[in-house]
Amino acid sequence: MAVVEDSDEQQYEPQKNKSPSEYEKRRKKIVPGGLMKAVIRPGTGEKSPADGDQVIYHCTIRTLDGVVVESTRAELGGNGMPKRDLFGKTKMILGLMEGLPTMLRGEVAMFKVKPEMHYREEDCPVFAEEAFPKDDVLHFEIELIDFSKVKVITEDLGVVKKVKEEGQGWEQPREPYEIKIWISGMFWDGKVLFSHTTGEPFFFTFGKSEIPKGLEMGIGTMSKGEKAIIYVTRKYLAEFSLIPSLEGISEIQFEVELVHFVQVRDVLGDGRLIKRRLRDGRGEFPMDCPLQDSLLHAHYKGMLINEERTIFYDTRAHNNGKPLEFRSGEGTVPQGFEMCIRLMLPGEIALVTCPPEYAYDKFPRPSEVPLNAYVQWEIELLDYEKQKDWTGFNFREIMEDVEKIKATGNRLFKEGKYELAKAKYEHVLREFNHVNPQDDDEGKEFADVRNLINLNVAACWLKMDEYRKSIETCNKVLGTNPVHVKALYRRGMALLAAGDFDEARADFKQMMLIDKSSEASAKAALLKVKQEEQETERRARQQFKGLFDKKPGEISESGANNEAAAVDEYVTAQEEEQLLDTAVPPTPRLHPSWIAPRFVDDVGLEQGNPAPSPAI
């Protein structure tokens, strides 16, 4: 075997030069004497504008003999509104890009700018009117009013937010939260347009067009208690109760304090399942909300949506004062109830309005609740416990816990809750990544259980009509044990459902070669393949109006229905009987002669699984 000796010389790949930015490219055009500065009035502080800062400034451009070319100042023919630019975002002439970062807040300076540093720059990104003296040396008088870090809300800088005081927590308003704010509207010079800072805070519902779009966009980036200035240009403004007219207004600075918001969640996105927070909980949303497989304790009150607000169940009155206890992800409470309580914090109280299909249409319905009725639950999440991991468990304790989780998954599967069942199985598979068997016996048991759980996942995918995902999951098992009969059977059924008849037929034939006891199941499945194949051809012939002739061996039309029904009944029975396993089957590993006595163990689900809560 050749041995590669270490070399004392290390080879280094040359680093690729970073492409220069557009600003760096433009700076190369600067010539000595192209930009000269004279301070007219000193500024304050020590900091100057930097990349990413918003700069607010007045600008007056004059010829060298003092003729005003243009100005932002009203007394010199402008509209009186200063410019507002963002370094790194706004297109600016080269002279200002170089000059503004040398200024302090409040400073007034005169810049003498040569043509190549203003609008005569080659490929200048800023447009100038045809009459503008592009070829002249000009004086730019700049007053730097303010600069600060800001959050850009819209790419065109039509909405920008400056934070004055940070808020608390991570949660930010969204549709359809109920919002309370203190708010003032001002012009650039501080002149107040309106003020609502006393009495009761201004109230609005987020996403209902009750305030200007730009203002709402800015508030949507704030956290509770935050104080900010939101700059909104005319494009994003609209008249509302505090601004009855926008005539003559091109930009408003809104000074906002987000006093409070009530979390209102449109859980389904169609306005039918609504969770409204009545009392804040403990912790940060959503990080401290219950996870899948948590053990929850909650009081709740179930009510009808009628004039009497009829209470049909109350844990404090009907459950001896004891709270409801359930584990999330196990289907023991209505789907809408669980979806909403998973969005709650410990200590929170919420009012949930739920449509019938997420309440009791698909769940044991209390006698007081009419069919197809919307209901409300007032829920108080007392606390929850996260599912314990397997840290400190020995192998036997881990496998015992796996059996419990798997039994819950099997129950959910039998109830038709395939998503929840799959989540249980996948939880075990994720945790298996951290399990290390210590000997051959443990290794064999671990591999067998992992294969069976993968096949249960494949069964869920199959029931959910995700045939390709079912096939991929079966391939994980066959990759480690190519003669795993159940994996061949399940993959064959998924291939059949996907219309891959030849591949399905090959899997069922392979089953019979490996295990003679599987012959009945395999033959029934092969007959099913033939039926589906012929049905596909029949539909094709019908589509093409009889262009294809009947093939030899085809099941006759007269007896096809009865035979098909018999095969369907047999295959369905086989699937239901053998679909999920709670014990490890003896499957051949190294040689086909080591054949298990039966195709699949007939082990039922464990007894004593938790039933749905009687009242909820």
MIFI-364536 format. One line per 4 residues: number of its first residue (from 1); their letters; for each residue z, x, y of C-alpha. Coordinates in Angstrom, 1 decimal. Example, Ala and Ser with C-alpha at 12.3 -4.5 7.8 and 13.67 -1.06 7.14 Angstrom:
! MIFI-364536
1	AS	7.8:12.3:-4.5 ~ 7.1:13.7:-1.1
//
This chain:
! MIFI-364536
1	MAVV	0.0:0.0:0.0 ~ -0.9:1.4:3.4 ~ 1.9:1.9:5.8 ~ 1.4:1.7:9.5
5	EDSD	3.4:4.4:11.3 ~ 5.1:3.7:14.6 ~ 3.4:5.4:17.5 ~ 5.4:7.0:20.3
9	EQQY	2.7:5.9:22.7 ~ 3.0:2.2:23.7 ~ -0.1:0.4:24.8 ~ 0.1:-1.9:27.7
13	EPQK	-2.4:-4.5:28.6 ~ -3.3:-4.5:32.2 ~ -1.8:-7.4:34.1 ~ -4.3:-9.9:35.4
17	NKSP	-4.2:-10.0:39.2 ~ -3.0:-13.3:40.5 ~ -5.7:-15.1:42.5 ~ -4.9:-15.1:46.2
21	SEYE	-4.0:-18.4:47.7 ~ -6.2:-20.1:50.3 ~ -3.7:-19.0:53.0 ~ -3.8:-15.4:51.9
25	KRRK	-7.6:-15.5:51.9 ~ -7.6:-16.9:55.5 ~ -5.0:-14.3:56.7 ~ -7.5:-11.5:55.9
29	KIVP	-9.6:-12.9:58.7 ~ -6.9:-12.0:61.3 ~ -8.0:-9.3:63.7 ~ -5.7:-7.3:66.1
33	GGLM	-5.1:-9.1:69.3 ~ -6.4:-12.4:67.8 ~ -3.0:-14.1:68.4 ~ -0.6:-13.2:71.3
37	KAVI	2.7:-15.0:72.0 ~ 4.9:-15.4:75.1 ~ 8.2:-17.2:74.9 ~ 8.6:-19.8:77.7
41	RPGT	12.0:-21.2:76.6 ~ 14.1:-19.7:73.8 ~ 15.1:-21.8:70.8 ~ 18.4:-22.1:69.0
45	GEKS	19.7:-20.9:65.7 ~ 18.4:-18.1:63.5 ~ 16.1:-19.9:61.0 ~ 12.3:-20.5:61.4
49	PADG	9.9:-22.8:59.6 ~ 8.9:-21.7:56.1 ~ 6.5:-22.8:53.4 ~ 7.2:-26.4:52.4
53	DQVI	8.9:-27.3:55.7 ~ 7.9:-30.3:57.8 ~ 7.4:-29.2:61.4 ~ 7.4:-31.6:64.4
57	YHCT	6.0:-30.2:67.6 ~ 4.2:-31.0:70.8 ~ 1.0:-29.1:71.4 ~ -1.1:-28.7:74.7
61	IRTL	-4.3:-26.7:74.6 ~ -5.7:-25.3:77.9 ~ -8.5:-23.0:78.9 ~ -7.4:-19.6:80.4
65	DGVV	-7.9:-21.1:83.9 ~ -5.5:-23.9:83.1 ~ -7.7:-26.8:82.4 ~ -6.2:-29.1:79.8
69	VEST	-8.4:-29.6:76.8 ~ -6.1:-31.8:74.8 ~ -2.4:-32.6:74.5 ~ 0.1:-34.7:72.6
73	RAEL	2.1:-35.3:75.8 ~ 1.6:-38.6:77.5 ~ 1.7:-37.1:81.0 ~ -1.2:-34.8:80.1
77	GGNG	-3.4:-37.6:78.6 ~ -2.0:-37.7:75.0 ~ -0.3:-40.6:73.2 ~ 3.1:-39.1:73.6
81	MPKR	3.7:-38.7:69.9 ~ 4.3:-35.1:68.6 ~ 2.4:-33.7:65.6 ~ 4.1:-33.8:62.2
85	DLFG	2.7:-31.3:59.7 ~ 3.8:-29.8:56.4 ~ 3.4:-26.2:55.7 ~ 1.4:-25.7:52.5
89	KTKM	0.1:-29.3:52.6 ~ -1.4:-30.1:56.0 ~ -4.7:-28.5:57.1 ~ -3.9:-26.4:60.2
93	ILGL	-5.8:-23.8:62.3 ~ -5.0:-20.2:61.5 ~ -3.4:-19.5:64.8 ~ -0.7:-22.2:64.3
97	MEGL	-0.2:-21.2:60.7 ~ 0.7:-17.7:62.0 ~ 2.5:-18.8:65.2 ~ 4.8:-21.6:64.2
101	PTML	6.8:-19.6:61.6 ~ 7.8:-17.2:64.5 ~ 9.5:-19.9:66.4 ~ 13.1:-21.3:66.5
105	RGEV	14.1:-24.9:66.8 ~ 13.7:-26.2:70.4 ~ 11.7:-23.1:71.5 ~ 8.7:-23.4:73.8
109	AMFK	6.0:-20.7:73.5 ~ 2.5:-20.0:74.8 ~ 0.0:-18.6:72.3 ~ -3.2:-16.9:73.4
113	VKPE	-5.6:-17.6:70.6 ~ -9.1:-16.0:70.1 ~ -11.9:-18.3:68.8 ~ -11.8:-16.9:65.3
117	MHYR	-8.1:-17.9:65.1 ~ -8.7:-21.5:66.0 ~ -11.8:-23.8:65.5 ~ -14.4:-21.0:65.4
121	EEDC	-12.9:-19.6:62.2 ~ -15.4:-19.3:59.4 ~ -15.0:-22.3:57.1 ~ -12.3:-23.7:59.3
125	PVFA	-10.7:-26.7:57.4 ~ -9.8:-28.5:60.6 ~ -12.4:-30.6:62.5 ~ -12.9:-30.4:66.2
129	EEAF	-15.0:-32.6:68.5 ~ -18.4:-31.3:69.5 ~ -17.3:-30.9:73.1 ~ -14.3:-28.7:72.2
133	PKDD	-14.7:-25.2:73.6 ~ -14.7:-23.5:70.2 ~ -16.1:-20.2:71.5 ~ -13.4:-19.7:74.2
137	VLHF	-10.1:-17.9:74.2 ~ -7.5:-20.7:74.6 ~ -3.8:-21.1:75.4 ~ -1.8:-23.2:73.0
141	EIEL	1.6:-24.4:74.5 ~ 3.9:-25.3:71.6 ~ 7.3:-27.0:71.7 ~ 8.9:-26.8:68.3
145	IDFS	11.1:-30.0:68.2 ~ 12.4:-29.8:64.6 ~ 11.7:-28.5:61.1 ~ 13.3:-29.3:57.8
149	KVKV	12.8:-29.5:54.0 ~ 11.4:-32.9:53.0 ~ 10.4:-34.9:50.0 ~ 6.7:-35.8:50.0
153	ITED	6.4:-39.5:48.8 ~ 2.6:-39.9:49.3 ~ 0.0:-37.2:49.0 ~ -1.5:-38.1:52.4
157	LGVV	2.0:-37.5:54.0 ~ 2.0:-41.1:55.1 ~ 5.5:-41.4:53.7 ~ 7.9:-38.5:53.8
161	KKVK	11.7:-38.4:53.4 ~ 14.2:-36.1:54.9 ~ 17.7:-36.1:53.3 ~ 20.6:-36.1:55.7
165	EEGQ	23.4:-36.5:53.2 ~ 23.1:-36.4:49.4 ~ 24.0:-39.4:47.4 ~ 25.9:-39.8:44.1
169	GWEQ	24.5:-40.0:40.6 ~ 21.0:-39.9:39.3 ~ 20.1:-43.6:39.2 ~ 17.5:-44.7:41.8
173	PREP	16.4:-48.3:42.7 ~ 13.5:-49.9:40.9 ~ 12.0:-53.3:40.6 ~ 13.7:-55.8:40.6
177	YEIK	17.0:-54.2:41.8 ~ 19.0:-55.9:44.5 ~ 19.5:-53.5:47.4 ~ 22.0:-53.3:50.3
181	IWIS	21.3:-50.8:53.1 ~ 22.2:-49.9:56.7 ~ 19.0:-49.3:58.6 ~ 17.6:-48.4:62.0
185	GMFW	14.0:-47.9:63.1 ~ 13.1:-45.4:65.8 ~ 10.2:-43.8:67.5 ~ 9.7:-40.0:67.5
189	DGKV	11.7:-39.6:70.8 ~ 14.8:-41.4:69.4 ~ 14.0:-44.7:71.2 ~ 15.5:-47.4:69.0
193	LFSH	13.1:-50.1:67.8 ~ 15.8:-52.0:65.9 ~ 19.2:-51.4:64.4 ~ 21.1:-53.1:61.5
197	TTGE	24.3:-51.1:61.1 ~ 27.1:-53.6:61.6 ~ 28.2:-56.8:59.9 ~ 26.7:-57.3:56.5
201	PFFF	24.3:-54.6:55.1 ~ 20.6:-55.6:55.1 ~ 19.8:-57.1:51.7 ~ 16.4:-57.2:49.8
205	TFGK	15.0:-57.3:46.3 ~ 13.1:-54.2:45.3 ~ 9.4:-54.9:44.4 ~ 9.2:-58.3:46.1
209	SEIP	7.3:-57.1:49.3 ~ 10.3:-58.0:51.5 ~ 10.1:-54.8:53.4 ~ 7.2:-52.4:54.3
213	KGLE	5.6:-50.6:51.3 ~ 6.3:-47.1:52.7 ~ 9.9:-47.9:53.4 ~ 10.4:-49.2:49.9
217	MGIG	8.7:-46.2:48.4 ~ 11.1:-43.9:50.3 ~ 14.2:-46.0:49.3 ~ 13.0:-45.8:45.7
221	TMSK	13.7:-42.0:45.7 ~ 17.3:-42.4:47.0 ~ 20.6:-42.5:45.1 ~ 23.7:-44.5:45.9
225	GEKA	25.4:-43.4:49.1 ~ 22.5:-41.2:50.2 ~ 21.5:-41.0:53.9 ~ 17.9:-40.2:54.8
229	IIYV	15.2:-40.4:57.4 ~ 12.0:-41.9:56.1 ~ 8.9:-41.2:58.1 ~ 6.3:-44.0:57.6
233	TRKY	2.8:-44.0:59.2 ~ 0.9:-47.2:60.2 ~ -1.0:-47.2:56.9 ~ 2.2:-48.0:55.0
237	LAEF	3.9:-50.3:57.5 ~ 4.0:-54.1:57.6 ~ 5.7:-56.7:59.7 ~ 9.0:-58.0:58.3
241	SLIP	12.2:-59.6:59.5 ~ 13.4:-56.6:61.4 ~ 10.0:-55.7:62.9 ~ 8.2:-58.9:63.9
245	SLEG	5.2:-57.0:65.5 ~ 3.5:-53.7:64.9 ~ 1.4:-53.7:68.0 ~ 1.0:-50.2:69.5
249	ISEI	3.1:-48.6:66.6 ~ 1.5:-45.7:64.7 ~ 4.7:-44.4:63.0 ~ 8.3:-45.3:62.6
253	QFEV	11.2:-43.2:61.5 ~ 13.6:-45.3:59.4 ~ 17.2:-44.0:59.3 ~ 18.6:-45.4:56.0
257	ELVH	21.9:-45.4:54.2 ~ 21.7:-46.8:50.7 ~ 25.0:-48.6:50.6 ~ 24.8:-50.3:47.2
261	FVQV	22.4:-51.6:44.6 ~ 22.7:-54.0:41.7 ~ 20.8:-52.9:38.6 ~ 18.5:-55.7:37.5
265	RDVL	16.3:-54.7:34.6 ~ 13.2:-56.5:33.6 ~ 13.5:-55.3:30.0 ~ 10.2:-56.6:28.7
269	GDGR	8.3:-56.3:31.9 ~ 7.3:-59.9:32.0 ~ 10.3:-61.5:33.7 ~ 11.7:-63.2:30.5
273	LIKR	14.4:-60.8:29.4 ~ 16.5:-59.9:32.4 ~ 19.7:-57.9:32.6 ~ 21.7:-58.1:35.8
277	RLRD	24.7:-55.8:36.3 ~ 27.8:-57.6:37.5 ~ 30.2:-54.7:37.5 ~ 29.5:-51.0:37.5
281	GRGE	30.5:-49.0:34.4 ~ 31.7:-45.4:33.9 ~ 29.4:-42.4:33.8 ~ 25.8:-41.8:34.7
285	FPMD	22.9:-44.0:33.9 ~ 21.1:-43.6:31.5 ~ 22.7:-40.5:30.1 ~ 26.0:-42.2:29.2
289	CPLQ	24.5:-45.4:27.7 ~ 24.9:-46.0:23.9 ~ 22.5:-44.2:21.6 ~ 20.9:-45.4:18.4
293	DSLL	23.5:-45.7:15.6 ~ 26.4:-45.9:18.0 ~ 29.5:-48.1:17.1 ~ 29.9:-50.5:20.0
297	HAHY	32.8:-52.7:21.0 ~ 32.1:-55.5:23.4 ~ 33.3:-58.9:24.6 ~ 30.7:-61.5:25.3
301	KGML	30.3:-65.1:26.3 ~ 27.2:-67.0:25.2 ~ 26.0:-69.8:27.5 ~ 23.2:-72.4:27.6
305	INEE	21.1:-72.5:30.7 ~ 21.9:-76.1:31.6 ~ 23.7:-77.8:34.4 ~ 27.1:-77.6:32.6
309	RTIF	26.5:-74.0:31.7 ~ 27.8:-74.9:28.2 ~ 29.6:-72.0:26.5 ~ 28.7:-71.9:22.8
313	YDTR	30.7:-68.8:21.9 ~ 33.3:-66.5:23.6 ~ 34.9:-63.6:21.7 ~ 38.1:-64.0:23.7
317	AHNN	38.4:-67.6:22.7 ~ 36.7:-67.9:19.3 ~ 37.4:-64.5:17.8 ~ 41.2:-64.3:18.2
321	GKPL	40.6:-62.3:21.3 ~ 39.1:-59.5:19.3 ~ 35.9:-57.9:20.6 ~ 32.6:-57.8:18.8
325	EFRS	32.1:-54.6:16.8 ~ 28.6:-53.6:15.6 ~ 26.5:-50.5:15.1 ~ 23.3:-50.3:17.1
329	GEGT	20.0:-50.1:15.2 ~ 21.2:-52.2:12.3 ~ 19.8:-55.6:13.3 ~ 23.2:-57.4:13.1
333	VPQG	22.9:-58.9:16.6 ~ 19.9:-60.6:18.3 ~ 17.2:-58.2:19.5 ~ 17.5:-59.1:23.2
337	FEMC	21.3:-58.6:23.0 ~ 21.0:-55.1:21.6 ~ 18.1:-54.1:23.9 ~ 20.3:-55.0:27.0
341	IRLM	23.6:-53.6:25.8 ~ 21.9:-50.3:25.1 ~ 21.2:-50.1:28.9 ~ 24.9:-50.5:29.8
345	LPGE	27.6:-48.0:30.6 ~ 31.2:-48.3:29.2 ~ 33.2:-50.7:31.3 ~ 30.1:-52.4:32.7
349	IALV	29.7:-56.2:32.8 ~ 26.2:-57.6:32.8 ~ 24.6:-61.0:32.7 ~ 21.6:-61.2:30.3
353	TCPP	19.0:-64.0:30.4 ~ 17.1:-64.0:27.1 ~ 14.0:-65.8:25.8 ~ 14.3:-67.6:22.4
357	EYAY	12.2:-65.2:20.4 ~ 14.6:-62.4:21.3 ~ 17.7:-64.6:20.9 ~ 18.1:-67.0:18.0
361	DKFP	14.5:-68.0:17.0 ~ 14.6:-65.0:14.5 ~ 18.3:-64.8:14.0 ~ 21.0:-67.2:12.7
365	RPSE	21.3:-69.8:15.4 ~ 24.6:-71.3:16.5 ~ 24.6:-75.1:16.0 ~ 25.1:-75.7:19.8
369	VPLN	22.0:-73.8:20.7 ~ 18.8:-75.9:20.7 ~ 15.6:-74.7:19.1 ~ 13.4:-72.6:21.4
373	AYVQ	16.1:-72.4:24.0 ~ 16.7:-69.6:26.6 ~ 20.3:-68.4:26.6 ~ 22.6:-66.2:28.7
377	WEIE	25.1:-63.7:27.6 ~ 27.8:-62.3:29.8 ~ 28.6:-59.0:28.2 ~ 31.3:-56.5:28.8
381	LLDY	30.8:-53.2:27.0 ~ 34.3:-51.9:26.4 ~ 33.3:-48.6:24.7 ~ 31.2:-47.0:22.0
385	EKQK	31.4:-44.2:19.5 ~ 28.4:-41.9:18.8 ~ 27.5:-41.5:15.2 ~ 29.2:-38.5:13.7
389	DWTG	27.0:-35.6:12.6 ~ 27.5:-33.8:9.4 ~ 29.3:-30.8:10.8 ~ 32.1:-29.8:8.5
393	FNFR	30.8:-32.0:5.6 ~ 30.2:-30.5:2.2 ~ 27.1:-31.3:0.3 ~ 28.6:-34.2:-1.7
397	EIME	30.0:-35.8:1.5 ~ 26.6:-35.5:3.1 ~ 24.8:-37.2:0.2 ~ 27.3:-40.0:0.1
401	DVEK	26.7:-40.6:3.8 ~ 22.9:-40.5:3.2 ~ 23.3:-43.3:0.5 ~ 25.1:-45.5:3.1
405	IKAT	22.4:-45.0:5.7 ~ 19.7:-45.5:3.2 ~ 21.3:-48.7:2.0 ~ 21.3:-50.0:5.5
409	GNRL	17.6:-49.1:5.9 ~ 16.8:-50.9:2.7 ~ 18.6:-54.0:3.9 ~ 16.6:-53.9:7.2
413	FKEG	13.4:-53.5:5.3 ~ 14.1:-56.5:3.1 ~ 14.8:-58.5:6.3 ~ 11.4:-57.5:7.6
417	KYEL	12.8:-55.2:10.4 ~ 10.6:-52.3:9.6 ~ 11.0:-50.4:12.9 ~ 14.8:-50.4:12.5
421	AKAK	14.5:-49.5:8.8 ~ 12.2:-46.6:9.6 ~ 14.6:-45.4:12.3 ~ 17.4:-45.2:9.7
425	YEHV	15.3:-43.2:7.3 ~ 13.9:-40.9:10.0 ~ 17.5:-40.2:11.2 ~ 18.4:-38.9:7.8
429	LREF	15.2:-36.7:7.7 ~ 16.1:-35.2:11.1 ~ 19.6:-34.4:10.0 ~ 18.2:-32.9:6.7
433	NHVN	16.8:-30.1:8.8 ~ 20.3:-28.7:9.2 ~ 21.3:-29.1:5.5 ~ 21.3:-26.0:3.3
437	PQDD	21.9:-26.6:-0.5 ~ 24.0:-23.9:-2.1 ~ 22.6:-23.9:-5.7 ~ 19.7:-25.1:-7.8
441	DEGK	21.3:-28.4:-8.7 ~ 22.0:-29.2:-5.0 ~ 18.5:-28.0:-4.2 ~ 16.9:-30.4:-6.7
445	EFAD	19.0:-33.4:-5.6 ~ 18.2:-32.6:-2.0 ~ 14.5:-32.4:-2.6 ~ 14.4:-35.6:-4.6
449	VRNL	16.3:-37.6:-2.0 ~ 14.2:-36.2:0.8 ~ 11.0:-37.2:-1.1 ~ 12.3:-40.8:-1.7
453	INLN	13.3:-41.2:2.0 ~ 9.8:-40.0:3.0 ~ 8.3:-42.6:0.7 ~ 10.5:-45.3:2.3
457	VAAC	9.2:-44.2:5.7 ~ 5.7:-44.5:4.3 ~ 6.5:-48.0:3.0 ~ 7.6:-49.0:6.6
461	WLKM	4.3:-47.6:8.0 ~ 2.4:-49.5:5.5 ~ 4.2:-52.8:6.4 ~ 3.5:-52.1:10.0
465	DEYR	-0.2:-51.7:9.3 ~ -0.1:-48.0:10.2 ~ -2.1:-46.9:7.2 ~ -3.0:-43.4:8.3
469	KSIE	0.6:-42.6:9.1 ~ 1.7:-43.9:5.7 ~ -0.9:-41.6:4.1 ~ 0.3:-38.6:6.1
473	TCNK	3.9:-39.3:5.0 ~ 3.0:-39.6:1.4 ~ 1.1:-36.2:1.7 ~ 4.4:-34.6:2.7
477	VLGT	5.8:-35.5:-0.7 ~ 2.7:-34.7:-2.7 ~ 2.6:-31.3:-0.9 ~ 5.8:-30.3:-2.6
481	NPVH	5.4:-32.3:-5.8 ~ 1.7:-33.1:-6.6 ~ 2.6:-35.2:-9.7 ~ 5.0:-37.5:-7.9
485	VKAL	3.9:-40.8:-9.3 ~ 5.5:-43.0:-6.7 ~ 3.9:-41.0:-3.9 ~ 0.5:-41.4:-5.6
489	YRRG	1.1:-45.1:-5.9 ~ 2.2:-45.6:-2.3 ~ -0.6:-43.4:-1.0 ~ -3.1:-45.3:-3.1
493	MALL	-1.9:-48.6:-1.6 ~ -2.2:-47.2:1.9 ~ -5.7:-45.9:1.2 ~ -6.6:-49.3:-0.2
497	AAGD	-5.4:-51.0:2.9 ~ -7.4:-48.5:5.0 ~ -10.5:-49.3:3.1 ~ -10.8:-45.8:1.4
501	FDEA	-11.5:-47.3:-2.0 ~ -12.7:-44.2:-3.8 ~ -9.7:-42.2:-2.8 ~ -7.4:-45.1:-3.7
505	RADF	-9.0:-45.4:-7.1 ~ -8.5:-41.6:-7.7 ~ -4.8:-41.9:-7.0 ~ -4.2:-44.8:-9.3
509	KQMM	-6.2:-43.1:-12.1 ~ -4.1:-39.9:-11.5 ~ -1.0:-42.0:-12.0 ~ -2.0:-43.0:-15.5
513	LIDK	-2.8:-39.4:-16.5 ~ 0.7:-38.2:-15.3 ~ 2.8:-41.1:-16.6 ~ 1.7:-43.6:-19.3
517	SSEA	4.5:-45.9:-18.4 ~ 2.8:-46.5:-15.0 ~ -0.4:-47.8:-16.6 ~ 0.3:-51.5:-16.0
521	SAKA	0.9:-50.9:-12.3 ~ -2.0:-48.6:-12.0 ~ -4.4:-51.0:-13.7 ~ -3.3:-53.9:-11.5
525	ALLK	-3.9:-51.7:-8.5 ~ -7.3:-50.6:-9.7 ~ -8.3:-54.3:-10.2 ~ -7.1:-54.9:-6.6
529	VKQE	-9.3:-52.0:-5.4 ~ -12.3:-53.6:-7.2 ~ -11.5:-57.0:-5.6 ~ -11.3:-55.6:-2.1
533	EQET	-14.4:-53.5:-2.6 ~ -16.4:-56.6:-3.7 ~ -14.9:-58.7:-0.9 ~ -16.1:-56.0:1.6
537	ERRA	-19.6:-56.1:0.1 ~ -19.6:-59.9:0.1 ~ -18.8:-60.0:3.8 ~ -21.5:-57.4:4.5
541	RQQF	-24.0:-59.5:2.5 ~ -23.0:-62.6:4.4 ~ -23.4:-60.7:7.7 ~ -26.9:-59.6:6.7
545	KGLF	-27.8:-63.0:5.3 ~ -28.2:-62.2:1.6 ~ -30.1:-58.9:1.8 ~ -28.0:-57.4:-0.9
549	DKKP	-28.1:-58.6:-4.6 ~ -25.1:-59.1:-6.8 ~ -24.3:-55.9:-8.7 ~ -23.6:-55.8:-12.5
553	GEIS	-19.9:-56.2:-13.4 ~ -19.1:-58.1:-10.2 ~ -16.4:-60.7:-10.6 ~ -18.2:-64.1:-10.6
557	ESGA	-17.6:-66.4:-7.6 ~ -16.3:-69.2:-9.9 ~ -13.5:-67.2:-11.4 ~ -12.9:-64.8:-8.6
561	NNEA	-10.3:-66.8:-6.7 ~ -8.0:-67.5:-9.7 ~ -8.2:-63.9:-10.9 ~ -7.7:-62.5:-7.4
565	AAVD	-4.6:-64.7:-6.9 ~ -3.2:-63.5:-10.2 ~ -3.7:-59.8:-9.3 ~ -2.3:-60.3:-5.8
569	EYVT	0.8:-61.9:-7.3 ~ 1.3:-59.1:-9.8 ~ 0.7:-56.3:-7.3 ~ 3.0:-57.9:-4.7
573	AQEE	5.7:-58.3:-7.3 ~ 5.4:-54.7:-8.3 ~ 5.5:-53.5:-4.7 ~ 8.6:-55.6:-3.9
577	EQLL	10.4:-54.5:-7.0 ~ 9.6:-50.8:-6.7 ~ 9.2:-50.3:-2.9 ~ 12.6:-48.9:-2.0
581	DTAV	14.9:-46.7:-4.0 ~ 18.6:-46.3:-3.9 ~ 18.7:-43.8:-6.7 ~ 16.7:-40.7:-7.5
585	PPTP	14.0:-41.3:-10.1 ~ 13.2:-38.6:-12.7 ~ 9.7:-37.6:-11.7 ~ 7.7:-34.9:-13.6
589	RLHP	7.6:-31.6:-11.8 ~ 5.9:-28.9:-13.8 ~ 4.0:-30.4:-16.6 ~ 2.6:-33.9:-17.3
593	SWIA	4.3:-33.9:-20.7 ~ 7.7:-34.2:-18.9 ~ 7.2:-37.9:-18.3 ~ 9.9:-40.2:-17.0
597	PRFV	10.7:-43.2:-19.3 ~ 10.0:-45.7:-16.5 ~ 7.7:-45.7:-13.5 ~ 10.5:-46.6:-11.1
601	DDVG	14.2:-47.3:-11.4 ~ 15.0:-50.9:-11.0 ~ 18.0:-50.3:-8.7 ~ 18.8:-53.1:-6.2
605	LEQG	20.3:-52.8:-2.8 ~ 24.0:-52.1:-2.6 ~ 26.2:-55.2:-2.3 ~ 28.5:-55.6:0.7
609	NPAP	26.1:-54.7:3.4 ~ 27.3:-56.1:6.8 ~ 25.9:-59.5:7.6 ~ 24.8:-60.6:11.0
613	SPAI	27.8:-61.6:13.2 ~ 28.4:-65.3:12.5 ~ 28.5:-66.5:16.1 ~ 26.2:-64.1:17.9
//
